[in-house]
Amino acid sequence: MSLSEPNTHFSVFISGIIFGIIFFQSFISAPLIFKHIDKKNSSTYIRKVFPRIFLIIPLLSIISLLVSYFQSKFYSTDLLIVCLTSIFLPLICYLLIPSTNQATDSGNSKKFKILHTVSVLLTFIVFLINLYWIF
């Protein structure tokens, strides 16, 4: 990666936003919500926020990829991996949401734990790969 490329700065900026979104939601917002708000309201909040996050991250990654491509035809394997990972893994998480919610609503804690763990791991991969791209 050459930081002299203007679009590389943009891609790093976008990765910083993605990293920040995941960090804020995972380590600040969600823990505070679960600690200070009753279960019904915290569940409503989480069910409204996470789908949006899982759609915003791919959108930002697509923008980063397109800007990189159209500004200077600059591509690196690293940028491509970061963007594709940040597009597809959150979309998988998004697709898991209905099953995860259904498992919660039906009291199927085993299914919920599996789906939630998959979602957390995929999100953590996106978190780490964007952290890598920043530095």
SEGU-650782 format. One record per residue (C-alpha): residue in one letter; x, y, z; residue number from 1. Coordinates in nm, 4 decimals. Layout:
{A,{X,Y,Z},NUM},
...
This chain:
{M,{0.0000,0.0000,0.0000},1},
{S,{0.1340,0.3392,-0.0950},2},
{L,{-0.0035,0.6178,0.1182},3},
{S,{0.0967,0.8641,-0.1541},4},
{E,{-0.2069,0.7469,-0.3521},5},
{P,{-0.5003,0.9821,-0.2688},6},
{N,{-0.7570,0.7044,-0.2869},7},
{T,{-0.5525,0.4992,-0.0414},8},
{H,{-0.6119,0.7755,0.2134},9},
{F,{-0.9834,0.7528,0.1374},10},
{S,{-0.9805,0.3732,0.1771},11},
{V,{-0.7971,0.4032,0.5083},12},
{F,{-1.0490,0.6674,0.6175},13},
{I,{-1.3396,0.4351,0.5301},14},
{S,{-1.1724,0.1478,0.7158},15},
{G,{-1.1380,0.3783,1.0154},16},
{I,{-1.5106,0.4530,1.0009},17},
{I,{-1.5937,0.0810,0.9775},18},
{F,{-1.3580,0.0013,1.2651},19},
{G,{-1.5141,0.2836,1.4690},20},
{I,{-1.8702,0.1700,1.4016},21},
{I,{-1.7942,-0.1850,1.5141},22},
{F,{-1.5898,-0.0681,1.8137},23},
{F,{-1.8549,0.1763,1.9317},24},
{Q,{-2.1455,-0.0648,1.8931},25},
{S,{-1.9664,-0.3701,2.0353},26},
{F,{-1.7708,-0.2179,2.3223},27},
{I,{-1.9649,0.0927,2.4213},28},
{S,{-2.3256,0.1038,2.3036},29},
{A,{-2.4408,-0.2591,2.3362},30},
{P,{-2.2882,-0.3183,2.6823},31},
{L,{-2.4412,0.0052,2.8138},32},
{I,{-2.7793,-0.0795,2.6637},33},
{F,{-2.7832,-0.4271,2.8180},34},
{K,{-2.6673,-0.2940,3.1543},35},
{H,{-2.9022,0.0022,3.1904},36},
{I,{-3.2132,-0.0750,2.9850},37},
{D,{-3.4687,-0.3489,3.0488},38},
{K,{-3.4641,-0.6614,2.8324},39},
{K,{-3.7651,-0.5709,2.6163},40},
{N,{-3.6352,-0.2254,2.5236},41},
{S,{-3.2745,-0.3378,2.4820},42},
{S,{-3.3910,-0.6144,2.2497},43},
{T,{-3.5881,-0.3620,2.0426},44},
{Y,{-3.2829,-0.1363,2.0206},45},
{I,{-3.0465,-0.4178,1.9178},46},
{R,{-3.2949,-0.5439,1.6564},47},
{K,{-3.3121,-0.1956,1.5045},48},
{V,{-2.9415,-0.1097,1.5137},49},
{F,{-2.7592,-0.4253,1.4043},50},
{P,{-2.9394,-0.4714,1.0720},51},
{R,{-2.8460,-0.1153,0.9826},52},
{I,{-2.4847,-0.1696,1.0830},53},
{F,{-2.4673,-0.4872,0.8764},54},
{L,{-2.5891,-0.2878,0.5744},55},
{I,{-2.3862,0.0312,0.6305},56},
{I,{-2.0529,-0.1538,0.6457},57},
{P,{-2.0904,-0.3191,0.3023},58},
{L,{-2.2130,0.0097,0.1560},59},
{L,{-1.9052,0.1928,0.2859},60},
{S,{-1.6814,-0.0834,0.1517},61},
{I,{-1.8417,-0.0687,-0.1924},62},
{I,{-1.7921,0.3082,-0.1980},63},
{S,{-1.4273,0.2637,-0.0968},64},
{L,{-1.3702,0.0073,-0.3694},65},
{L,{-1.5424,0.2154,-0.6372},66},
{V,{-1.3613,0.5364,-0.5432},67},
{S,{-1.0319,0.3516,-0.5493},68},
{Y,{-1.1065,0.2061,-0.8894},69},
{F,{-1.2413,0.5179,-1.0595},70},
{Q,{-1.0048,0.7756,-0.9123},71},
{S,{-0.6810,0.6275,-1.0286},72},
{K,{-0.7319,0.2650,-1.1246},73},
{F,{-0.5271,0.1812,-0.8149},74},
{Y,{-0.5896,-0.1606,-0.6748},75},
{S,{-0.3949,-0.3608,-0.4300},76},
{T,{-0.4619,-0.7130,-0.3202},77},
{D,{-0.4875,-0.5886,0.0376},78},
{L,{-0.7517,-0.3302,-0.0503},79},
{L,{-0.9494,-0.5856,-0.2462},80},
{I,{-0.9397,-0.8366,0.0415},81},
{V,{-1.0394,-0.5716,0.2983},82},
{C,{-1.3284,-0.4454,0.0861},83},
{L,{-1.4618,-0.7854,-0.0185},84},
{T,{-1.4406,-0.9134,0.3374},85},
{S,{-1.6185,-0.6003,0.4600},86},
{I,{-1.8881,-0.6458,0.1969},87},
{F,{-1.9689,-1.0129,0.2262},88},
{L,{-1.9220,-1.0984,0.5944},89},
{P,{-2.1625,-0.8294,0.7223},90},
{L,{-2.4139,-0.9355,0.4574},91},
{I,{-2.3936,-1.2909,0.5926},92},
{C,{-2.4538,-1.1487,0.9416},93},
{Y,{-2.7512,-0.9557,0.8059},94},
{L,{-2.8965,-1.2733,0.6567},95},
{L,{-2.8545,-1.4523,0.9918},96},
{I,{-3.0624,-1.1927,1.1788},97},
{P,{-3.4095,-1.3418,1.1148},98},
{S,{-3.2966,-1.6878,1.2301},99},
{T,{-3.1178,-1.5412,1.5316},100},
{N,{-3.4277,-1.3428,1.6301},101},
{Q,{-3.6505,-1.6458,1.5787},102},
{A,{-3.4226,-1.8559,1.7987},103},
{T,{-3.4401,-1.5904,2.0710},104},
{D,{-3.8175,-1.5530,2.0440},105},
{S,{-3.8774,-1.9278,2.0585},106},
{G,{-3.6383,-1.9771,2.3510},107},
{N,{-3.4002,-2.1956,2.1479},108},
{S,{-3.0866,-2.0876,2.3321},109},
{K,{-2.8623,-2.3472,2.1643},110},
{K,{-2.9501,-2.2229,1.8153},111},
{F,{-2.9207,-1.8611,1.9308},112},
{K,{-2.5738,-1.9206,2.0761},113},
{I,{-2.4518,-2.0799,1.7532},114},
{L,{-2.5927,-1.8068,1.5286},115},
{H,{-2.4783,-1.5286,1.7591},116},
{T,{-2.1277,-1.6766,1.7800},117},
{V,{-2.1064,-1.6964,1.4003},118},
{S,{-2.2212,-1.3359,1.3728},119},
{V,{-1.9746,-1.2189,1.6377},120},
{L,{-1.6843,-1.4038,1.4742},121},
{L,{-1.7635,-1.2661,1.1277},122},
{T,{-1.7947,-0.9146,1.2682},123},
{F,{-1.4667,-0.9567,1.4573},124},
{I,{-1.2933,-1.0588,1.1339},125},
{V,{-1.4237,-0.7405,0.9668},126},
{F,{-1.3102,-0.5416,1.2722},127},
{L,{-0.9579,-0.6866,1.2589},128},
{I,{-0.9113,-0.6648,0.8829},129},
{N,{-1.0107,-0.2994,0.8839},130},
{L,{-0.7761,-0.2343,1.1761},131},
{Y,{-0.5002,-0.4011,0.9703},132},
{W,{-0.5742,-0.1750,0.6712},133},
{I,{-0.5594,0.1386,0.8890},134},
{F,{-0.2060,0.0547,0.9996},135},
